[in-house]
Amino acid sequence: MKITKDEVAHVAHLARLEFDVEETEKFTSQLNDILLYMEKLNEADTTGMEPMTHAIAQKNAFREDAVLPSLPIREALSNAPDPKGEFFRVPKVIE
Amino acid sequence: MELCERTIHELQQIIRDGGASSTDIVASVFRRIDAVEKNVHAYIMLLREEAFREASKADEEIRKGNIRSLTGIPIALKDIYCTQGIPTTCGSRILQNFVAPYDATIVRKLREAGAVFTGKTNMDEFAMGSSTETSWFGVTKNPWDLDRIPGGSSGGSAAAVAADMCIASLGSDTGGSIRQPAALCGVVGLKPTYGRVSRFGLVAFASSLDQIGPFTKDVEDCAIMLNAIAGYDPRESTSVPVDVPDYRQFLGRDIRGWKVGIPKEYFIEGIDPEVETLVRQAAKVAEGLGAEIVPVSLPHTQYCVAVYYIIAPAEASSNLARYDGVKYGYRSTEGRDLLEMYKKSRSEGFGAEVKRRIMIGTYVLSAGYYDAYYKKASQVRALIRRDFDEAFQTCDVILTPTTPTPAFRIGEKTGDPLQMYLSDVFTISTNLAGIPGIAVPCGYTAAGLPVGVQFLAGHFQEGKLLQFASAYEAGADFQKRRPNF
């Protein structure tokens, strides 16, 4: 086993997801299959290879630090499930 | 022949000659939609009223002699680009009611070119899938056989072009999501070089791999569409400031003396014999046009699927962290505190495949596993790119199958995610290396399903790719068909 049900539950918490018992079992079995397949990579000799993080090597993209027009607050809040005034309202964070 | 069955370049001529108005063309497209959309389900949302309104504006411009590159042409958009004032769902329940307050750069560019939008097309949820079966809005069917999948993730865009429910469309390609459905639906699909087209306003899946490109009925239309969308965008820091040529100049030229690389690693066990025969026949056509076939090797091909299904989910798990029920998107009413609200909103809002990939991504990036998975995959990715750099020292273009099989049946692979992932085996390497690739129809199986050949070229060599594809298309030895349903 590459990954246990407990680990799946832990990863789900990290990803802010929750699964019932049946889903956890299904995901555990599917993730195991997928992770076993990934083992294939151990056959590849990567000695001295730099990890590639971007398809096209680029320098950092800088621009002048000038203020440009941005989205008006009302439009930025227009999709919020629970806006209040100029804020996003959420359930209570601290008891 | 109905107007909706025409190509962009044919319609441009018809418009210029006064043979039809944009309104006539849009009406023809919507007549086709009314006749077949109930069977195909290529669209999440139709923009009928808007399209007729834009068409009459286009007709006004045409009367004034003000004809731009896409004036009055009906184009469909994958529902992954932000469109101001029009919902953008990304095929997900979590964005079901999301209305972007701005246009994606490519949407703005198409508007400026005069395009008329017919609607937003169906897709795998967040572009995660190879069959358009993971959409919250239902499955899209392949117009060539309604029991089969159209490919994915841009299945709606491919099916809409194949069924003449638009003249051309746009998709996005992270691991084959343009080329694979193009091949399975018998249309042309191009994934440009990483950085060639701005992704500002594209809902992000895997940011080091995602790229936008067109679906068209022929190669000339592909060049016209690429002209309209390519170019640097100051709002997108990974778009590359490289000059954009007029891609139409590459059409109709010969390919005499070109070296065409055939990688042996792409003709493996498990490839459908009919697909292999048709793709090898395409190589013969190129040879007949004066090109030389040379064997090349891409020795790390066997690792592509494993590398991709580490890197793409890792990036996705990070990109999709933004869906938290706070700023936009679905919020569950069940959560009693903030953490519970996050968990319930995300668990109710995302479908199974998206959750599976977030889980893989979170796992491979989590403490203790990073080196074994993500770092290792990124190192092998560098080897895959080096394979291509070396191969392009000895050939101009590479020719491969686009998919190992023709379109599979709806439901055939949904129970086994790994089998679904393996259907991307020939398209993934292109995204990992960042190079451009194009799928072009190369014939039909005995059962009448379309097959696509894939051509690949070096970074920013779209011109070369289109020159080769256009020569192949003109020299191909099969009669083009239309789906009949």
Interface residues (C-beta under 8 A of the other chain):
Chain A: I3 E7 V8 V11 A12 L14 A15 R16 L17 E18 F19 F27 Q30 L31 D33 I34 L35 Y37 M38 K40 L41 N42 A44 T46 M49 E50 P51 M52 T53 H54 A55 I56 Q58 A61 R63 L71 E75 A76 S78 N79 A80 P81 D82 F88 V90 P91 K92 V93
Chain B: N97 F98 V99 P101 Y102 T193 Y194 G195 S208 L209 P234 S237 T238 V240 H300 Q302 Y303 V305 A306 V307 Y309 I310 S317 A321 D324 G325 V326 K327 Y328 G329 Y330 R331 G335 R336 D337 L338 L339 E340 M341 Y342 K343 K344 R346 S347 F350 K355 R356 I358 M359 I360 T362 Y363 S366 Y373 K375 K376 A377 S378 Q379 V380 R381 A382 L383 R385 P417 L418 Y421 N431 L432 A433 G434 H459
